[in-house]
Amino acid sequence: MAEQIIYAMYDDDDVLKDGAKKLVAKGIKVSEVFSPFPIHGIDPIIGIQNTRLGIMAFLYGITGTIIATLGMRYFMIVDWPMNIGGKPNFTYLDNILAFIPVTFEFTVLCAAHGMAITYLLRNKTIPGMIASNPDPRTTDDKFVMEFRMSENSKFTSEEMLDLIKSTGVSEIDQKEVK
Amino acid sequence: MHKESAIREPLILGHKTYHQITEDVCKPIEDKAPKTWYVLFAIALIIGIYGVGCIMYLLGTGIGVWGLNKTIGWAWDITNFVWWVGIGHAGTLISAVLLLFRQKWRMAINRSAEAMTIFAVFMAGTFPLIHMGRLWLGYWVFPLPNQFGSLWVNFNSPLLWDVFAISTYLSVSLIFWYIGLVPDFATLRDRVKRPIPKKMYSILSFGWSGRAKNWNRFELVSLVLAGVATPLVFSVHSIVSFDFATSVIPGWHTTIFPPYFVAGAVFSGFAMVQTLMLVMRKAMRLEAYIHTRHVEYMNIVIMVTGSIVGVAYLTELFVSWYSGVEYEAYAFINRATGPYWWAYASMMTCNVISPQLMWIPALRRSLYFTFFISIVVNIGMWFERYVIIVSSIHRDYLPSSWSMHFPSHIDIGVYIGTIGIFFVFFLLFARFFPVLPIAELKTILKSSGEYQKNQPDTHHDNSHNH
């Protein structure tokens, strides 16, 4: 079934935000917003959950800490203990002070890289991907709201257009996609 | 939401719109490069190639071609390494620490400062690598199984901590920088007309489309990366200072080193940012975005960190006397009055006296004066490392082995060469990359744009129909 999509373009982020607020209050579902920069406060209006990437970063960081600890314990204590100036190295705890810098660095390394990779994969932004913004101007100075008719079955497209037009929109475009 | 105190000076001058910001940043990339760019690029390239030639000669012959001797086993190589790492501290400090403190003025400078960081850390990394002599065995610094050698690498050694610190710092700075670049590459991709640049920017922008959820993640990733990069910045130069501080050489064996090195790094990094920004804003007509206010803020950072460095110098002197260790005391007397007095005097003048001039508002707001001081500080910080390293080891416990360090032409060639390569990278960056964070600047336009700030309140409330 072909899907009807309405694109409403705005010149200003605040106008779009107020428009979105009004439309959502009327029961319209805003499927997506494309903008050249983050519009602060739009997420709760159009029902976007806060990202959980922060939790992932923590988990990656902990993984790094564990790998660094186990690795250094194996290298320096278990496999080949080195006598460095006669300092005690019978257990990991004896020598732990020397291991803190690398543990810290490796934690940061894993947290940052793990999160960055997850971020790119979750966004589907990887080298070679084709951009899907509806209009090239949305990376410059235009703000676009996308409405999918399948998600707004309570309204006819005429009703939708009338409601959208009352929100200070600058251009409206209708498209059909398979 | 977009309100800010009226007495705060605007960060974006003139009447800019969102589109105008895009225009201003993208225009120099889309236009033909000016002649001066080619001239500068050619000069940097020639110097860089000379440096690469010196490195090749060094690798082919061995590090005996450096001016080292049996007393002075570390000199220009480590001096240059620490100098470059120090310079590489400003970028991540600006983008990470200032992001955590919500300093909006960072946005005009963070992109190029981060680029500078990355290139400077590249240059820094060159020195330990070529110091290995057998560059192709460089991967031995990683913990590899025993059949690669008789032992694991030594995790008790600050030199190995350095390997982890520098490589983590470089790669984390790189992803921090690139994640910010992705949306701006998308802006360029949607603007450029010629097919090859379009294809290039399309690949570089990873198919960024600016969806609300993407921006939501973008903001969190920036914040968390800033959160982990902030302690990282401080840890990296602390670890660099451990290379010296954990040794037992008088003059190096000092607990003050970590904070003192970090302050010095921020000090020299900001000086380099000033040097580059003052030229770039003029050449690329970005005066509306990087103006006197930004320069003044950076000068205040230079003044504060310069004062910390000054206090550290004096503390070192005091402690060398107060400790009662005669070797320690001699190391410092020798530094100030021995054969390297001129290096010590340059360091003191450039790093302690010159930043104090920034207390005078007229001077710290003068662009020419700032440019001059930024060069002075860069020179001073090079001398600081030279003084710490060479003057501490050139007279050891055995007077018969006392010696002086004279750099060979290869020492000089490699150092000058890294400056050339650094500028090759930076000029390429300024030519093909958006030098200001376009997307981030647009977020502060309404609160910090000169035109928008001076609008009466009614203007804004008209668009708000609460």
Interface residues (C-beta under 8 A of the other chain):
Chain A: D12 D14 V15 D18 E32 V33 F34 S35 P36 F37 P38 I39 H40 G41 I42 D43 I46 I48 N50 T51 L53 G54 A57 G61 G71 M72 F75 M76 D79 W80 M82 I84 K87 N95 A98 F99 P101 V102 F104 E105 F106 V108 L109 A111 A112 H113 M115 A116 Y119 L120 R122 N123 K124 T125 I126 P127 G128 M129 I130 A131 S132 N133 P136 R137 T138 T139 D140 D141 G168
Chain B: M1 H2 T17 Y18 H19 T22 P143 N146 L151 W152 V153 N154 F155 N156 P158 L160 W161 F164 A165 S167 T168 S171 V172 I175 F176 I179 V182 P183 A186 T187 R189 D190 R191 S202 I203 S205 F206 G207 W208 S209 G210 R211 A212 K213 N214 W215 N216 R217 F218 E219 L220 V221 V224 L225 V228 A229 P231 L232 S235 I239 F242 I438 A439 E440 K442 T443 K446 S463 H464 N465
